[in-house]
Amino acid sequence: MTQHNTRTHDFAPSTMRPAEAARYVGVSASKLAKLRLPHNRQNGPAFIKLAGCVLYRQSDLDRWLDRNTINGSTRGVAG
């Protein structure tokens, strides 16, 4: 008898559904949904749409966080 995995998804272990991805990056799931809209996509993380299912790769979320990291040492530099 074959056992089936009962996880919420059986995709690659580094992929997440929107709610999980939102928790991972610290924003709401609705914010991620807004960033998936065509006119906002350049501001959001890359995502996969497979048979109507939205998935995020952890590596894409990490890259998006890195792109949006502001280095505090550049603030208030007098010229």
Phi, psi and omega per residue, in radians:
M1 nan 2.341 -3.106
T2 -1.569 2.298 3.061
Q3 -1.539 2.435 3.091
H4 -1.843 2.444 3.097
N5 -1.264 2.358 -3.107
T6 -1.829 0.313 3.057
R7 -1.074 2.877 3.127
T8 -1.152 -0.419 3.052
H9 -2.590 2.661 3.134
D10 -1.984 0.551 3.121
F11 -1.493 -3.028 3.095
A12 -0.943 2.480 -3.073
P13 -1.053 -0.318 -3.120
S14 -1.646 0.210 3.080
T15 -1.831 2.647 -3.103
M16 -2.370 2.583 2.975
R17 -1.325 2.875 -3.071
P18 -0.955 -0.739 -3.117
A19 -1.116 -0.728 3.118
E20 -1.189 -0.715 3.108
A21 -1.103 -0.696 3.129
A22 -1.083 -0.777 3.085
R23 -1.089 -0.695 -3.110
Y24 -1.062 -0.746 -3.091
V25 -1.662 -0.150 3.068
G26 1.460 0.503 3.036
V27 -2.187 2.983 3.117
S28 -1.360 2.733 3.079
A29 -1.095 -0.587 3.125
S30 -1.187 -0.559 3.075
K31 -1.131 -0.763 3.092
L32 -1.094 -0.686 3.119
A33 -1.080 -0.726 3.109
K34 -1.137 -0.624 3.127
L35 -1.274 -0.237 3.063
R36 -1.485 -0.228 3.116
L37 -1.089 2.500 -3.058
P38 -0.880 -0.703 -3.088
H39 -1.378 -0.110 3.121
N40 -1.974 -0.090 -2.989
R41 -1.010 -0.536 -3.132
Q42 -1.181 -0.312 -3.126
N43 -1.671 -0.253 -3.054
G44 -1.824 3.057 3.108
P45 -1.302 2.700 3.052
A46 -1.105 2.576 3.106
F47 -2.483 2.882 3.127
I48 -1.970 2.384 3.016
K49 -2.095 1.948 -3.042
L50 -2.192 1.933 3.138
A51 0.931 0.721 3.107
G52 1.443 -0.034 -3.132
C53 -1.743 2.231 3.121
V54 -1.616 2.287 3.111
L55 -2.313 2.626 3.047
Y56 -2.128 2.385 2.998
R57 -1.463 2.417 3.107
Q58 -1.010 -0.662 -3.133
S59 -1.119 -0.635 3.097
D60 -1.205 -0.670 3.098
L61 -1.144 -0.730 3.109
D62 -1.107 -0.712 3.120
R63 -1.109 -0.723 3.126
W64 -1.116 -0.743 3.089
L65 -1.084 -0.731 3.112
D66 -1.083 -0.734 3.131
R67 -1.119 -0.438 -3.095
N68 -1.818 0.254 3.102
T69 -1.479 2.258 3.117
I70 -1.884 2.167 -3.127
N71 -1.372 2.082 -3.103
G72 -1.112 -0.360 -3.100
S73 -1.274 -0.208 3.131
T74 -1.606 -0.105 3.137
R75 -1.347 2.534 2.994
G76 1.082 0.462 3.124
V77 -1.359 2.106 3.137
A78 -1.363 2.500 -3.090
G79 -1.932 nan nan
